Amino acid sequence: MSHAFPPAPIPSVPIVGRAERFPVHRIYCVGRNYEEHAKEMGFTGREPPFFFMKPADAVVAVEPGQTGELPYPSLTANLHHEIELVVAIGQGGKNIKAADALRHIYGYAVGLDMTRRDLQNDMKKQGRPWCIGKGFDASAPIGPITPAAQAGDVARAAIWLQVNGTDRQRSTVAQLIWNIAETIEHLSAAWELQPGDLIYTGTPEGVGAVVRGDLLEGGVDGLGTLRLRVV
């Protein structure tokens, strides 16, 4: 097969302890999946889960032990951080039951769902899609993927983010409204999951703005730390 021009390289993420990399297929994100974050965004209760997507090449893959660079995006004056547990899918499937979901997981990582909050809010007010607020270039930073067998008790792990050494977000994965297995069940009813898919599972309370020069450092216990400088 020939192409009109050379295809873009496949986005990929490093894997802890391995030379090979995790090729990214799609990025799914779960909205308002921690109760306290839902409240700070003006919502309450256990609403049905909903999803949005980011382009695969929105990934900013930070190598182990490194500090990545996060370019401040255009068109916004209110760039927000959202620290998240990321689930990496290794075995695809459709209509996956929650009881079977964990065997579809390759591993886990620490990620950031960066958000142009002002643009997102404008689109919400107009009743329009808010892809421009969520799916922009470099909007999905991620650290190395830890294989599931090495990740420990992810479902109860602490999750946290500091900006310039000061706490912004701190919670536990146990506070998810829809847990990892339930999220996979709902997501796979709408899309056939594929190896290489990443699921950003939601963010706890404490989201806020960052500016150029800020150092973001966040983690999920057992999965290491993600460090980024906004440039």
RATA-V217999 format. One record per residue. N is the residue number from 1. RES is the residue in one small letter. PSI is psi as a letter, one per 40 degrees, with the letter a starting at -180 (none if undefined). Layout:
# RATA-V217999
N_RES_PSI + N_RES_PSI
This chain:
# RATA-V217999
1_m_h + 2_s_i + 3_h_i + 4_a_d + 5_f_i + 6_p_h + 7_p_i + 8_a_i + 9_p_i + 10_i_h + 11_p_i + 12_s_i + 13_v_h + 14_p_i + 15_i_h + 16_v_h + 17_g_e + 18_r_i + 19_a_d + 20_e_i + 21_r_i + 22_f_h + 23_p_h + 24_v_h + 25_h_c + 26_r_i + 27_i_h + 28_y_i + 29_c_i + 30_v_h + 31_g_i + 32_r_f + 33_n_e + 34_y_h + 35_e_d + 36_e_d + 37_h_d + 38_a_d + 39_k_d + 40_e_e + 41_m_e + 42_g_e + 43_f_i + 44_t_i + 45_g_i + 46_r_g + 47_e_i + 48_p_i + 49_p_i + 50_f_i + 51_f_i + 52_f_i + 53_m_i + 54_k_i + 55_p_i + 56_a_d + 57_d_e + 58_a_e + 59_v_h + 60_v_g + 61_a_h + 62_v_h + 63_e_i + 64_p_h + 65_g_e + 66_q_i + 67_t_h + 68_g_i + 69_e_h + 70_l_h + 71_p_h + 72_y_h + 73_p_i + 74_s_i + 75_l_e + 76_t_i + 77_a_e + 78_n_g + 79_l_h + 80_h_i + 81_h_i + 82_e_h + 83_i_i + 84_e_i + 85_l_h + 86_v_h + 87_v_h + 88_a_h + 89_i_h + 90_g_d + 91_q_h + 92_g_a + 93_g_i + 94_k_i + 95_n_f + 96_i_h + 97_k_i + 98_a_d + 99_a_d + 100_d_e + 101_a_d + 102_l_d + 103_r_e + 104_h_e + 105_i_h + 106_y_d + 107_g_a + 108_y_i + 109_a_i + 110_v_h + 111_g_i + 112_l_h + 113_d_g + 114_m_i + 115_t_h + 116_r_g + 117_r_d + 118_d_d + 119_l_d + 120_q_d + 121_n_d + 122_d_d + 123_m_d + 124_k_d + 125_k_d + 126_q_e + 127_g_f + 128_r_i + 129_p_i + 130_w_f + 131_c_d + 132_i_d + 133_g_e + 134_k_d + 135_g_f + 136_f_i + 137_d_h + 138_a_f + 139_s_e + 140_a_g + 141_p_i + 142_i_i + 143_g_a + 144_p_i + 145_i_h + 146_t_h + 147_p_i + 148_a_d + 149_a_e + 150_q_e + 151_a_e + 152_g_a + 153_d_g + 154_v_d + 155_a_e + 156_r_e + 157_a_i + 158_a_i + 159_i_h + 160_w_i + 161_l_h + 162_q_i + 163_v_h + 164_n_f + 165_g_e + 166_t_h + 167_d_h + 168_r_d + 169_q_h + 170_r_h + 171_s_a + 172_t_i + 173_v_d + 174_a_e + 175_q_e + 176_l_h + 177_i_d + 178_w_h + 179_n_i + 180_i_d + 181_a_d + 182_e_d + 183_t_d + 184_i_d + 185_e_d + 186_h_d + 187_l_d + 188_s_e + 189_a_d + 190_a_d + 191_w_i + 192_e_h + 193_l_i + 194_q_i + 195_p_h + 196_g_e + 197_d_i + 198_l_h + 199_i_h + 200_y_h + 201_t_e + 202_g_i + 203_t_i + 204_p_i + 205_e_i + 206_g_e + 207_v_i + 208_g_i + 209_a_i + 210_v_i + 211_v_i + 212_r_h + 213_g_e + 214_d_i + 215_l_h + 216_l_h + 217_e_h + 218_g_i + 219_g_i + 220_v_h + 221_d_h + 222_g_e + 223_l_e + 224_g_a + 225_t_i + 226_l_h + 227_r_h + 228_l_i + 229_r_h + 230_v_h + 231_v_none
